[in-house]
């Protein structure tokens, strides 16, 4: 329920910003577009969030943290290999930094007093 509230308020903040910045220029809101937006919002985002956050109940906080680090890296790799999007040096450096920070964080947790 917390995620629903967070997404609702994120939308409420973004809508005025988009209207002020003219972000709806050239967008046609016909019935097909609205139906597709609901499908993407409810099915693709909603079900993914339910599965993602629902699976965290049985995991330790440390495992959840590691999985949240891997999430953007896996998105980068899936887009490169499945969608054939070009993988540039900035993405590679970002992935290395994310995985590196997770490894360093795990190494520090295992040490006494985090030192």
Secondary structure as GFF3:
##gff-version 3
##sequence-region A 1 115
A	DSSP	alpha_helix	2	21	.	.	.	ID=ss1
A	DSSP	alpha_helix	31	38	.	.	.	ID=ss2
A	DSSP	pi_helix	39	47	.	.	.	ID=ss3
A	DSSP	alpha_helix	48	54	.	.	.	ID=ss4
A	DSSP	three_ten_helix	55	58	.	.	.	ID=ss5
A	DSSP	alpha_helix	61	81	.	.	.	ID=ss6
A	DSSP	alpha_helix	89	110	.	.	.	ID=ss7
A	DSSP	three_ten_helix	112	114	.	.	.	ID=ss8
###
